[in-house]
Amino acid sequence: VLIIQRRYQARCCGKKSRILYDKMKKAAILIQAFTRRFLCQKRYTRTRKSVIFVQSCVRKYLAQISFKELQKKKSVATSQLKPSLPFEGFTHSLLYFPPVVDLEK
């Protein structure tokens, strides 16, 4: 009878310790999963911020280049305009300043 009792108690004790071990193992796996998730999320956020920063720098650089080209085009366009003379474009100025006729011919 004592042998049967000991075996039964050992079996119950073994079962309890297996259940406790399984609970601890599941808890450790959960902690590891949360830690991995946290680290991956942190790495993703850092990478995303870096990518956004690089994209904004590239956009800024391209905008500066296009702005400089636009300024060049504008300065070339304004420099190609001929300087206007006084009274140019006024038709009534011919009344006051008639063309000079060469009398020697």
C-alpha positions in Angstrom: 0.0 0.0 0.0 2.9 2.4 0.8 4.4 1.8 -2.6 1.2 2.6 -4.4 0.8 5.8 -2.3 4.3 6.9 -3.1 3.9 6.3 -6.8 0.6 8.1 -6.8 2.1 11.1 -5.0 5.1 11.1 -7.3 2.8 11.1 -10.3 0.7 14.0 -8.9 3.9 15.9 -8.0 5.3 15.3 -11.5 2.1 16.4 -13.1 2.1 19.6 -11.0 5.7 20.3 -11.8 5.0 19.7 -15.6 2.1 22.1 -15.5 4.1 24.7 -13.6 7.0 24.2 -16.1 4.6 24.6 -19.1 3.1 27.8 -17.5 6.6 29.2 -17.0 7.6 28.3 -20.5 4.6 30.0 -22.0 5.2 33.0 -19.9 8.8 33.2 -21.0 7.7 32.8 -24.7 5.2 35.6 -24.2 7.9 37.9 -22.7 10.3 37.1 -25.5 7.6 37.8 -28.1 6.7 41.2 -26.6 10.4 42.1 -26.3 11.0 41.1 -30.0 7.9 43.1 -31.1 9.0 46.1 -29.1 12.5 46.0 -30.6 11.2 45.5 -34.1 8.8 48.3 -33.7 11.5 50.6 -32.4 13.8 49.7 -35.3 11.0 50.2 -37.8 10.2 53.7 -36.4 13.9 54.7 -36.4 14.3 53.5 -40.0 11.1 55.2 -41.1 12.2 58.5 -39.6 15.5 58.2 -41.3 13.9 57.5 -44.7 11.6 60.4 -44.3 14.5 62.7 -43.4 16.5 61.5 -46.5 13.5 62.0 -48.7 13.0 65.5 -47.4 16.7 66.4 -48.0 16.5 65.1 -51.6 13.2 67.0 -52.2 14.9 70.2 -50.8 17.9 69.7 -53.0 15.8 69.2 -56.1 13.7 72.2 -55.3 16.8 74.4 -54.8 18.1 73.2 -58.2 14.9 74.0 -60.0 14.6 77.3 -58.2 18.1 78.3 -59.4 17.3 77.2 -62.9 14.2 79.3 -62.8 16.2 82.3 -61.6 18.7 81.8 -64.4 15.9 81.7 -67.0 14.4 84.8 -65.5 17.7 86.7 -65.5 18.4 85.6 -69.1 15.0 86.7 -70.2 15.3 90.1 -68.6 18.8 90.6 -69.9 17.6 89.9 -73.5 15.1 92.7 -73.4 16.5 95.7 -75.2 16.6 98.8 -73.1 13.8 101.2 -73.9 14.6 104.6 -75.3 12.7 107.7 -74.2 9.6 108.3 -76.2 9.8 104.9 -77.8 6.4 103.5 -78.7 4.8 106.9 -78.7 3.3 107.7 -82.1 2.7 111.3 -81.3 6.4 111.9 -80.6 6.9 111.9 -84.4 4.9 115.0 -84.6 7.3 116.8 -82.3 10.5 115.3 -83.6 10.2 114.8 -87.4 12.8 112.6 -89.1 16.0 114.3 -90.1 16.4 114.8 -93.8 19.8 114.8 -95.4 20.0 118.0 -97.5 23.3 117.3 -99.2 21.8 114.8 -101.6 
